[in-house]
Amino acid sequence: MSEKGCIKCGSKDAKMKDMAIPGTGFSMFPNEFIVVFCNNCGYSEFYNKKVSSGSNVLDYFFR
Ligand SMILES: [Zn+2]
């Protein structure tokens, strides 16, 4: 495996959390996200839940 980590601090201690923003009403905007955040420095990124799934979200974060 290649070395990956948080782009800010290099930590590999990241967590994922589902997040929904209710009531947007616009289908062109996703209202469900997966939040990936670094447990060390707090840096976070948001991903559209519809195009992201499970482990590959962490691959996006650890690039
Ligand atoms: Zn970090």
N, CA, C, O and the ligand as a Tripos MOL2 file, in Angstrom:
@<TRIPOS>MOLECULE
protein
  253   251    64     0     0
PROTEIN
NO_CHARGES

@<TRIPOS>ATOM
      1 N           0.8260   -1.2110    0.0000 N.3       1 MET1
      2 CA          0.0000    0.0000    0.0000 C.3       1 MET1
      3 C           0.8610    1.2630    0.0000 C.2       1 MET1
      4 O           1.9160    1.3170    0.6320 O.2       1 MET1
      5 N           0.3940    2.2560   -0.7100 N.am      2 SER2
      6 CA          1.1340    3.5100   -0.7350 C.3       2 SER2
      7 C           0.8510    4.3190    0.5340 C.2       2 SER2
      8 O          -0.1710    4.1390    1.1970 O.2       2 SER2
      9 N           1.7660    5.1900    0.8400 N.am      3 GLU3
     10 CA          1.5830    6.0390    2.0160 C.3       3 GLU3
     11 C           0.5730    7.1300    1.7180 C.2       3 GLU3
     12 O           0.7400    7.9180    0.7880 O.2       3 GLU3
     13 N          -0.4620    7.1600    2.5130 N.am      4 LYS4
     14 CA         -1.4630    8.2090    2.3660 C.3       4 LYS4
     15 C          -1.7700    8.7680    3.7390 C.2       4 LYS4
     16 O          -1.5080    8.1460    4.7690 O.2       4 LYS4
     17 N          -2.3290    9.9500    3.7180 N.am      5 GLY5
     18 CA         -2.7000   10.5440    4.9930 C.3       5 GLY5
     19 C          -3.4340   11.8400    4.7730 C.2       5 GLY5
     20 O          -3.6160   12.2850    3.6400 O.2       5 GLY5
     21 N          -3.8500   12.4360    5.8530 N.am      6 CYS6
     22 CA         -4.5050   13.7280    5.8040 C.3       6 CYS6
     23 C          -3.6230   14.7320    5.0740 C.2       6 CYS6
     24 O          -2.4280   14.8340    5.3520 O.2       6 CYS6
     25 N          -4.2170   15.4760    4.1370 N.am      7 ILE7
     26 CA         -3.4040   16.4150    3.3650 C.3       7 ILE7
     27 C          -2.9000   17.5620    4.2260 C.2       7 ILE7
     28 O          -1.9680   18.2630    3.8320 O.2       7 ILE7
     29 N          -3.4880   17.7620    5.3770 N.am      8 LYS8
     30 CA         -3.0430   18.8440    6.2580 C.3       8 LYS8
     31 C          -1.9490   18.3980    7.2210 C.2       8 LYS8
     32 O          -0.9340   19.0760    7.3820 O.2       8 LYS8
     33 N          -2.1660   17.2510    7.8570 N.am      9 CYS9
     34 CA         -1.2370   16.8730    8.9230 C.3       9 CYS9
     35 C          -0.6230   15.4930    8.7220 C.2       9 CYS9
     36 O           0.2860   15.1070    9.4580 O.2       9 CYS9
     37 N          -1.1150   14.7380    7.7230 N.am     10 GLY10
     38 CA         -0.5410   13.4340    7.4610 C.3      10 GLY10
     39 C          -1.0850   12.3180    8.3250 C.2      10 GLY10
     40 O          -0.6660   11.1690    8.1820 O.2      10 GLY10
     41 N          -1.9980   12.6260    9.2100 N.am     11 SER11
     42 CA         -2.5810   11.6110   10.0760 C.3      11 SER11
     43 C          -3.4410   10.6390    9.2850 C.2      11 SER11
     44 O          -4.0440   11.0130    8.2790 O.2      11 SER11
     45 N          -3.4980    9.3990    9.7360 N.am     12 LYS12
     46 CA         -4.3790    8.4270    9.0960 C.3      12 LYS12
     47 C          -5.5990    8.1430    9.9590 C.2      12 LYS12
     48 O          -6.3600    7.2140    9.6910 O.2      12 LYS12
     49 N          -5.7720    8.9340   10.9710 N.am     13 ASP13
     50 CA         -6.8860    8.7430   11.8820 C.3      13 ASP13
     51 C          -8.0710    9.5670   11.4020 C.2      13 ASP13
     52 O          -8.2990   10.6810   11.8750 O.2      13 ASP13
     53 N          -8.8230    9.0090   10.4580 N.am     14 ALA14
     54 CA         -9.9570    9.7290    9.8880 C.3      14 ALA14
     55 C         -11.2470    9.0090   10.2150 C.2      14 ALA14
     56 O         -11.2710    7.7890   10.3840 O.2      14 ALA14
     57 N         -12.3110    9.7730   10.3000 N.am     15 LYS15
     58 CA        -13.6130    9.1960   10.5670 C.3      15 LYS15
     59 C         -14.6040    9.6600    9.5150 C.2      15 LYS15
     60 O         -14.4560   10.7230    8.9110 O.2      15 LYS15
     61 N         -15.6360    8.8170    9.3110 N.am     16 MET16
     62 CA        -16.6760    9.1410    8.3460 C.3      16 MET16
     63 C         -17.9920    9.3400    9.0680 C.2      16 MET16
     64 O         -18.2600    8.7090   10.0900 O.2      16 MET16
     65 N         -18.8050   10.2210    8.5250 N.am     17 LYS17
     66 CA        -20.1080   10.4600    9.1310 C.3      17 LYS17
     67 C         -21.1010   10.8030    8.0280 C.2      17 LYS17
     68 O         -20.8110   11.6170    7.1510 O.2      17 LYS17
     69 N         -22.2510   10.1880    8.0780 N.am     18 ASP18
     70 CA        -23.3260   10.5430    7.1500 C.3      18 ASP18
     71 C         -23.9760   11.8350    7.5950 C.2      18 ASP18
     72 O         -24.1530   12.0760    8.7890 O.2      18 ASP18
     73 N         -24.3270   12.6620    6.6330 N.am     19 MET19
     74 CA        -24.9740   13.9180    6.9690 C.3      19 MET19
     75 C         -26.0450   14.2100    5.9300 C.2      19 MET19
     76 O         -25.8190   14.0630    4.7290 O.2      19 MET19
     77 N         -27.1990   14.6200    6.4000 N.am     20 ALA20
     78 CA        -28.2860   14.9760    5.4980 C.3      20 ALA20
     79 C         -28.6980   16.4150    5.7470 C.2      20 ALA20
     80 O         -28.7810   16.8650    6.8900 O.2      20 ALA20
     81 N         -28.9520   17.1210    4.6720 N.am     21 ILE21
     82 CA        -29.4660   18.4800    4.7720 C.3      21 ILE21
     83 C         -30.8950   18.4530    4.2470 C.2      21 ILE21
     84 O         -31.1120   18.4730    3.0360 O.2      21 ILE21
     85 N         -31.8510   18.4070    5.1340 N.am     22 PRO22
     86 CA        -33.2430   18.2410    4.7040 C.3      22 PRO22
     87 C         -33.8160   19.5150    4.0910 C.2      22 PRO22
     88 O         -33.4210   20.6330    4.4220 O.2      22 PRO22
     89 N         -34.7440   19.3000    3.2030 N.am     23 GLY23
     90 CA        -35.5690   20.4110    2.7380 C.3      23 GLY23
     91 C         -34.9300   21.3430    1.7350 C.2      23 GLY23
     92 O         -35.3850   22.4770    1.5820 O.2      23 GLY23
     93 N         -33.8870   20.9050    1.0440 N.am     24 THR24
     94 CA        -33.3280   21.7810    0.0260 C.3      24 THR24
     95 C         -34.2750   21.9240   -1.1610 C.2      24 THR24
     96 O         -34.4180   23.0070   -1.7290 O.2      24 THR24
     97 N         -34.9270   20.8070   -1.5320 N.am     25 GLY25
     98 CA        -35.9490   20.8730   -2.5610 C.3      25 GLY25
     99 C         -35.4280   20.9970   -3.9790 C.2      25 GLY25
    100 O         -36.2220   21.0540   -4.9180 O.2      25 GLY25
    101 N         -34.1380   21.0390   -4.1590 N.am     26 PHE26
    102 CA        -33.5850   21.1300   -5.5000 C.3      26 PHE26
    103 C         -32.8690   19.8370   -5.8430 C.2      26 PHE26
    104 O         -31.8720   19.4800   -5.2150 O.2      26 PHE26
    105 N         -33.3830   19.1410   -6.8390 N.am     27 SER27
    106 CA        -32.7940   17.8440   -7.1650 C.3      27 SER27
    107 C         -31.3990   18.0030   -7.7550 C.2      27 SER27
    108 O         -30.6140   17.0550   -7.7520 O.2      27 SER27
    109 N         -31.0850   19.1950   -8.2620 N.am     28 MET28
    110 CA        -29.7590   19.3870   -8.8380 C.3      28 MET28
    111 C         -28.6630   19.4790   -7.7790 C.2      28 MET28
    112 O         -27.4770   19.3420   -8.0800 O.2      28 MET28
    113 N         -29.0810   19.7110   -6.5400 N.am     29 PHE29
    114 CA        -28.1000   19.7400   -5.4650 C.3      29 PHE29
    115 C         -28.2740   18.5120   -4.5810 C.2      29 PHE29
    116 O         -29.3880   18.1940   -4.1630 O.2      29 PHE29
    117 N         -27.1930   17.8370   -4.3030 N.am     30 PRO30
    118 CA        -27.3100   16.6920   -3.4040 C.3      30 PRO30
    119 C         -27.6270   17.1710   -1.9960 C.2      30 PRO30
    120 O         -27.1030   18.1910   -1.5460 O.2      30 PRO30
    121 N         -28.4700   16.4470   -1.3150 N.am     31 ASN31
    122 CA        -28.7510   16.8240    0.0670 C.3      31 ASN31
    123 C         -28.3240   15.7590    1.0520 C.2      31 ASN31
    124 O         -28.6280   15.8380    2.2420 O.2      31 ASN31
    125 N         -27.6170   14.7620    0.5470 N.am     32 GLU32
    126 CA        -27.0270   13.7840    1.4490 C.3      32 GLU32
    127 C         -25.5390   13.7150    1.1780 C.2      32 GLU32
    128 O         -25.0990   13.5640    0.0390 O.2      32 GLU32
    129 N         -24.7910   13.8280    2.2330 N.am     33 PHE33
    130 CA        -23.3410   13.8760    2.1060 C.3      33 PHE33
    131 C         -22.6930   12.8540    3.0150 C.2      33 PHE33
    132 O         -23.2730   12.4130    4.0070 O.2      33 PHE33
    133 N         -21.4930   12.4940    2.6560 N.am     34 ILE34
    134 CA        -20.6270   11.7830    3.5860 C.3      34 ILE34
    135 C         -19.5250   12.7550    3.9800 C.2      34 ILE34
    136 O         -18.8140   13.2840    3.1260 O.2      34 ILE34
    137 N         -19.3920   12.9810    5.2530 N.am     35 VAL35
    138 CA        -18.3360   13.8500    5.7540 C.3      35 VAL35
    139 C         -17.1780   12.9760    6.2150 C.2      35 VAL35
    140 O         -17.3560   12.0500    7.0070 O.2      35 VAL35
    141 N         -16.0050   13.2830    5.7140 N.am     36 VAL36
    142 CA        -14.8020   12.6100    6.1990 C.3      36 VAL36
    143 C         -13.9660   13.6570    6.9050 C.2      36 VAL36
    144 O         -13.6470   14.6990    6.3330 O.2      36 VAL36
    145 N         -13.6160   13.3810    8.1340 N.am     37 PHE37
    146 CA        -12.8380   14.3750    8.8670 C.3      37 PHE37
    147 C         -11.6610   13.7210    9.5710 C.2      37 PHE37
    148 O         -11.7230   12.5790   10.0280 O.2      37 PHE37
    149 N         -10.5950   14.4890    9.6380 N.am     38 CYS38
    150 CA         -9.3810   14.0390   10.3010 C.3      38 CYS38
    151 C          -9.5680   14.1570   11.7950 C.2      38 CYS38
    152 O          -9.9310   15.2160   12.3080 O.2      38 CYS38
    153 N          -9.3200   13.0750   12.4800 N.am     39 ASN39
    154 CA         -9.5150   13.0760   13.9280 C.3      39 ASN39
    155 C          -8.3820   13.7880   14.6560 C.2      39 ASN39
    156 O          -8.4610   14.0400   15.8580 O.2      39 ASN39
    157 N          -7.3390   14.1060   13.9200 N.am     40 ASN40
    158 CA         -6.1740   14.7470   14.5320 C.3      40 ASN40
    159 C          -6.2370   16.2700   14.4400 C.2      40 ASN40
    160 O          -6.0920   16.9640   15.4470 O.2      40 ASN40
    161 N          -6.4550   16.7900   13.2240 N.am     41 CYS41
    162 CA         -6.4290   18.2480   13.0600 C.3      41 CYS41
    163 C          -7.8140   18.8310   12.7660 C.2      41 CYS41
    164 O          -8.0010   20.0480   12.8010 O.2      41 CYS41
    165 N          -8.7810   17.9550   12.4770 N.am     42 GLY42
    166 CA        -10.1320   18.4470   12.2560 C.3      42 GLY42
    167 C         -10.4520   18.8130   10.8280 C.2      42 GLY42
    168 O         -11.5780   19.2170   10.5360 O.2      42 GLY42
    169 N          -9.4930   18.6850    9.9260 N.am     43 TYR43
    170 CA         -9.7520   18.9720    8.5200 C.3      43 TYR43
    171 C         -10.8430   18.0460    7.9960 C.2      43 TYR43
    172 O         -10.8220   16.8450    8.2670 O.2      43 TYR43
    173 N         -11.7910   18.5950    7.2490 N.am     44 SER44
    174 CA        -12.8920   17.7690    6.7750 C.3      44 SER44
    175 C         -13.1950   18.0340    5.3140 C.2      44 SER44
    176 O         -12.9420   19.1190    4.7910 O.2      44 SER44
    177 N         -13.7460   17.0090    4.6660 N.am     45 GLU45
    178 CA        -14.1890   17.1360    3.2890 C.3      45 GLU45
    179 C         -15.5740   16.5250    3.1630 C.2      45 GLU45
    180 O         -15.9350   15.5990    3.8900 O.2      45 GLU45
    181 N         -16.3350   17.0610    2.2310 N.am     46 PHE46
    182 CA        -17.6990   16.5880    2.0190 C.3      46 PHE46
    183 C         -17.7910   15.8950    0.6690 C.2      46 PHE46
    184 O         -17.2330   16.3590   -0.3250 O.2      46 PHE46
    185 N         -18.5030   14.7810    0.6530 N.am     47 TYR47
    186 CA        -18.6860   14.0500   -0.5960 C.3      47 TYR47
    187 C         -20.1680   13.7850   -0.8110 C.2      47 TYR47
    188 O         -20.9140   13.4990    0.1250 O.2      47 TYR47
    189 N         -20.5670   13.8860   -2.0580 N.am     48 ASN48
    190 CA        -21.9290   13.5420   -2.4280 C.3      48 ASN48
    191 C         -22.1580   12.0550   -2.1690 C.2      48 ASN48
    192 O         -21.4580   11.2020   -2.7140 O.2      48 ASN48
    193 N         -23.1390   11.7640   -1.3340 N.am     49 LYS49
    194 CA        -23.3780   10.3690   -0.9760 C.3      49 LYS49
    195 C         -23.7780    9.5350   -2.1870 C.2      49 LYS49
    196 O         -23.4980    8.3370   -2.2370 O.2      49 LYS49
    197 N         -24.4260   10.1570   -3.1570 N.am     50 LYS50
    198 CA        -24.9170    9.4070   -4.3080 C.3      50 LYS50
    199 C         -23.7780    8.8830   -5.1840 C.2      50 LYS50
    200 O         -23.9130    7.8360   -5.8170 O.2      50 LYS50
    201 N         -22.6890    9.5860   -5.2210 N.am     51 VAL51
    202 CA        -21.5890    9.1580   -6.0780 C.3      51 VAL51
    203 C         -20.4360    8.5580   -5.2860 C.2      51 VAL51
    204 O         -19.4250    8.1420   -5.8510 O.2      51 VAL51
    205 N         -20.6030    8.5210   -3.9780 N.am     52 SER52
    206 CA        -19.5500    7.9770   -3.1330 C.3      52 SER52
    207 C         -20.1060    6.8120   -2.3400 C.2      52 SER52
    208 O         -21.2740    6.8150   -1.9500 O.2      52 SER52
    209 N         -19.2900    5.8420   -2.1080 N.am     53 SER53
    210 CA        -19.7550    4.7530   -1.2720 C.3      53 SER53
    211 C         -18.6020    4.1740   -0.4710 C.2      53 SER53
    212 O         -17.5220    3.8940   -0.9910 O.2      53 SER53
    213 N         -18.8690    4.0120    0.7790 N.am     54 GLY54
    214 CA        -17.9860    3.2700    1.6610 C.3      54 GLY54
    215 C         -16.5260    3.6210    1.5740 C.2      54 GLY54
    216 O         -16.1360    4.7770    1.7420 O.2      54 GLY54
    217 N         -15.7180    2.6100    1.3070 N.am     55 SER55
    218 CA        -14.2860    2.7620    1.4790 C.3      55 SER55
    219 C         -13.6660    3.7060    0.4650 C.2      55 SER55
    220 O         -12.6180    4.2860    0.7500 O.2      55 SER55
    221 N         -14.2710    3.8870   -0.7210 N.am     56 ASN56
    222 CA        -13.5770    4.7330   -1.6770 C.3      56 ASN56
    223 C         -13.6510    6.2140   -1.2920 C.2      56 ASN56
    224 O         -12.9160    7.0370   -1.8380 O.2      56 ASN56
    225 N         -14.5300    6.5460   -0.3590 N.am     57 VAL57
    226 CA        -14.5280    7.9100    0.1630 C.3      57 VAL57
    227 C         -13.2370    8.1920    0.9130 C.2      57 VAL57
    228 O         -12.6690    9.2790    0.8110 O.2      57 VAL57
    229 N         -12.7850    7.2060    1.6620 N.am     58 LEU58
    230 CA        -11.5180    7.3740    2.3700 C.3      58 LEU58
    231 C         -10.3570    7.4570    1.3850 C.2      58 LEU58
    232 O          -9.3480    8.1050    1.6630 O.2      58 LEU58
    233 N         -10.4990    6.8040    0.2400 N.am     59 ASP59
    234 CA         -9.4680    6.9340   -0.7890 C.3      59 ASP59
    235 C          -9.4040    8.3540   -1.3310 C.2      59 ASP59
    236 O          -8.3210    8.8650   -1.6150 O.2      59 ASP59
    237 N         -10.5690    8.9970   -1.4760 N.am     60 TYR60
    238 CA        -10.5800   10.3820   -1.9180 C.3      60 TYR60
    239 C          -9.9050   11.2780   -0.8760 C.2      60 TYR60
    240 O          -9.1570   12.1970   -1.2100 O.2      60 TYR60
    241 N         -10.1890   10.9870    0.3810 N.am     61 PHE61
    242 CA         -9.6380   11.8220    1.4530 C.3      61 PHE61
    243 C          -8.1260   11.6310    1.5730 C.2      61 PHE61
    244 O          -7.3770   12.5980    1.7130 O.2      61 PHE61
    245 N          -7.7020   10.4100    1.5180 N.am     62 PHE62
    246 CA         -6.2740   10.0850    1.6500 C.3      62 PHE62
    247 C          -5.6040   10.0410    0.3000 C.2      62 PHE62
    248 O          -5.1270    8.9890   -0.1250 O.2      62 PHE62
    249 N          -5.5630   11.1440   -0.3640 N.am     63 ARG63
    250 CA         -4.9610   11.1270   -1.6850 C.3      63 ARG63
    251 C          -3.5670   11.7170   -1.6910 C.2      63 ARG63
    252 O          -2.9260   11.7720   -2.7400 O.2      63 ARG63
    253 ZN         -5.2640   16.1440    9.6990 Zn       64 ZN64
@<TRIPOS>BOND
     1     1     2 1
     2     2     3 1
     3     3     4 2
     4     3     5 am
     5     5     6 1
     6     6     7 1
     7     7     8 2
     8     7     9 am
     9     9    10 1
    10    10    11 1
    11    11    12 2
    12    11    13 am
    13    13    14 1
    14    14    15 1
    15    15    16 2
    16    15    17 am
    17    17    18 1
    18    18    19 1
    19    19    20 2
    20    19    21 am
    21    21    22 1
    22    22    23 1
    23    23    24 2
    24    23    25 am
    25    25    26 1
    26    26    27 1
    27    27    28 2
    28    27    29 am
    29    29    30 1
    30    30    31 1
    31    31    32 2
    32    31    33 am
    33    33    34 1
    34    34    35 1
    35    35    36 2
    36    35    37 am
    37    37    38 1
    38    38    39 1
    39    39    40 2
    40    39    41 am
    41    41    42 1
    42    42    43 1
    43    43    44 2
    44    43    45 am
    45    45    46 1
    46    46    47 1
    47    47    48 2
    48    47    49 am
    49    49    50 1
    50    50    51 1
    51    51    52 2
    52    51    53 am
    53    53    54 1
    54    54    55 1
    55    55    56 2
    56    55    57 am
    57    57    58 1
    58    58    59 1
    59    59    60 2
    60    59    61 am
    61    61    62 1
    62    62    63 1
    63    63    64 2
    64    63    65 am
    65    65    66 1
    66    66    67 1
    67    67    68 2
    68    67    69 am
    69    69    70 1
    70    70    71 1
    71    71    72 2
    72    71    73 am
    73    73    74 1
    74    74    75 1
    75    75    76 2
    76    75    77 am
    77    77    78 1
    78    78    79 1
    79    79    80 2
    80    79    81 am
    81    81    82 1
    82    82    83 1
    83    83    84 2
    84    83    85 am
    85    85    86 1
    86    86    87 1
    87    87    88 2
    88    87    89 am
    89    89    90 1
    90    90    91 1
    91    91    92 2
    92    91    93 am
    93    93    94 1
    94    94    95 1
    95    95    96 2
    96    95    97 am
    97    97    98 1
    98    98    99 1
    99    99   100 2
   100    99   101 am
   101   101   102 1
   102   102   103 1
   103   103   104 2
   104   103   105 am
   105   105   106 1
   106   106   107 1
   107   107   108 2
   108   107   109 am
   109   109   110 1
   110   110   111 1
   111   111   112 2
   112   111   113 am
   113   113   114 1
   114   114   115 1
   115   115   116 2
   116   115   117 am
   117   117   118 1
   118   118   119 1
   119   119   120 2
   120   119   121 am
   121   121   122 1
   122   122   123 1
   123   123   124 2
   124   123   125 am
   125   125   126 1
   126   126   127 1
   127   127   128 2
   128   127   129 am
   129   129   130 1
   130   130   131 1
   131   131   132 2
   132   131   133 am
   133   133   134 1
   134   134   135 1
   135   135   136 2
   136   135   137 am
   137   137   138 1
   138   138   139 1
   139   139   140 2
   140   139   141 am
   141   141   142 1
   142   142   143 1
   143   143   144 2
   144   143   145 am
   145   145   146 1
   146   146   147 1
   147   147   148 2
   148   147   149 am
   149   149   150 1
   150   150   151 1
   151   151   152 2
   152   151   153 am
   153   153   154 1
   154   154   155 1
   155   155   156 2
   156   155   157 am
   157   157   158 1
   158   158   159 1
   159   159   160 2
   160   159   161 am
   161   161   162 1
   162   162   163 1
   163   163   164 2
   164   163   165 am
   165   165   166 1
   166   166   167 1
   167   167   168 2
   168   167   169 am
   169   169   170 1
   170   170   171 1
   171   171   172 2
   172   171   173 am
   173   173   174 1
   174   174   175 1
   175   175   176 2
   176   175   177 am
   177   177   178 1
   178   178   179 1
   179   179   180 2
   180   179   181 am
   181   181   182 1
   182   182   183 1
   183   183   184 2
   184   183   185 am
   185   185   186 1
   186   186   187 1
   187   187   188 2
   188   187   189 am
   189   189   190 1
   190   190   191 1
   191   191   192 2
   192   191   193 am
   193   193   194 1
   194   194   195 1
   195   195   196 2
   196   195   197 am
   197   197   198 1
   198   198   199 1
   199   199   200 2
   200   199   201 am
   201   201   202 1
   202   202   203 1
   203   203   204 2
   204   203   205 am
   205   205   206 1
   206   206   207 1
   207   207   208 2
   208   207   209 am
   209   209   210 1
   210   210   211 1
   211   211   212 2
   212   211   213 am
   213   213   214 1
   214   214   215 1
   215   215   216 2
   216   215   217 am
   217   217   218 1
   218   218   219 1
   219   219   220 2
   220   219   221 am
   221   221   222 1
   222   222   223 1
   223   223   224 2
   224   223   225 am
   225   225   226 1
   226   226   227 1
   227   227   228 2
   228   227   229 am
   229   229   230 1
   230   230   231 1
   231   231   232 2
   232   231   233 am
   233   233   234 1
   234   234   235 1
   235   235   236 2
   236   235   237 am
   237   237   238 1
   238   238   239 1
   239   239   240 2
   240   239   241 am
   241   241   242 1
   242   242   243 1
   243   243   244 2
   244   243   245 am
   245   245   246 1
   246   246   247 1
   247   247   248 2
   248   247   249 am
   249   249   250 1
   250   250   251 1
   251   251   252 2
@<TRIPOS>SUBSTRUCTURE
     1 MET1         2 RESIDUE 1 A MET
     2 SER2         6 RESIDUE 1 A SER
     3 GLU3        10 RESIDUE 1 A GLU
     4 LYS4        14 RESIDUE 1 A LYS
     5 GLY5        18 RESIDUE 1 A GLY
     6 CYS6        22 RESIDUE 1 A CYS
     7 ILE7        26 RESIDUE 1 A ILE
     8 LYS8        30 RESIDUE 1 A LYS
     9 CYS9        34 RESIDUE 1 A CYS
    10 GLY10       38 RESIDUE 1 A GLY
    11 SER11       42 RESIDUE 1 A SER
    12 LYS12       46 RESIDUE 1 A LYS
    13 ASP13       50 RESIDUE 1 A ASP
    14 ALA14       54 RESIDUE 1 A ALA
    15 LYS15       58 RESIDUE 1 A LYS
    16 MET16       62 RESIDUE 1 A MET
    17 LYS17       66 RESIDUE 1 A LYS
    18 ASP18       70 RESIDUE 1 A ASP
    19 MET19       74 RESIDUE 1 A MET
    20 ALA20       78 RESIDUE 1 A ALA
    21 ILE21       82 RESIDUE 1 A ILE
    22 PRO22       86 RESIDUE 1 A PRO
    23 GLY23       90 RESIDUE 1 A GLY
    24 THR24       94 RESIDUE 1 A THR
    25 GLY25       98 RESIDUE 1 A GLY
    26 PHE26      102 RESIDUE 1 A PHE
    27 SER27      106 RESIDUE 1 A SER
    28 MET28      110 RESIDUE 1 A MET
    29 PHE29      114 RESIDUE 1 A PHE
    30 PRO30      118 RESIDUE 1 A PRO
    31 ASN31      122 RESIDUE 1 A ASN
    32 GLU32      126 RESIDUE 1 A GLU
    33 PHE33      130 RESIDUE 1 A PHE
    34 ILE34      134 RESIDUE 1 A ILE
    35 VAL35      138 RESIDUE 1 A VAL
    36 VAL36      142 RESIDUE 1 A VAL
    37 PHE37      146 RESIDUE 1 A PHE
    38 CYS38      150 RESIDUE 1 A CYS
    39 ASN39      154 RESIDUE 1 A ASN
    40 ASN40      158 RESIDUE 1 A ASN
    41 CYS41      162 RESIDUE 1 A CYS
    42 GLY42      166 RESIDUE 1 A GLY
    43 TYR43      170 RESIDUE 1 A TYR
    44 SER44      174 RESIDUE 1 A SER
    45 GLU45      178 RESIDUE 1 A GLU
    46 PHE46      182 RESIDUE 1 A PHE
    47 TYR47      186 RESIDUE 1 A TYR
    48 ASN48      190 RESIDUE 1 A ASN
    49 LYS49      194 RESIDUE 1 A LYS
    50 LYS50      198 RESIDUE 1 A LYS
    51 VAL51      202 RESIDUE 1 A VAL
    52 SER52      206 RESIDUE 1 A SER
    53 SER53      210 RESIDUE 1 A SER
    54 GLY54      214 RESIDUE 1 A GLY
    55 SER55      218 RESIDUE 1 A SER
    56 ASN56      222 RESIDUE 1 A ASN
    57 VAL57      226 RESIDUE 1 A VAL
    58 LEU58      230 RESIDUE 1 A LEU
    59 ASP59      234 RESIDUE 1 A ASP
    60 TYR60      238 RESIDUE 1 A TYR
    61 PHE61      242 RESIDUE 1 A PHE
    62 PHE62      246 RESIDUE 1 A PHE
    63 ARG63      250 RESIDUE 1 A ARG
    64 ZN64       253 GROUP 0 **** ****
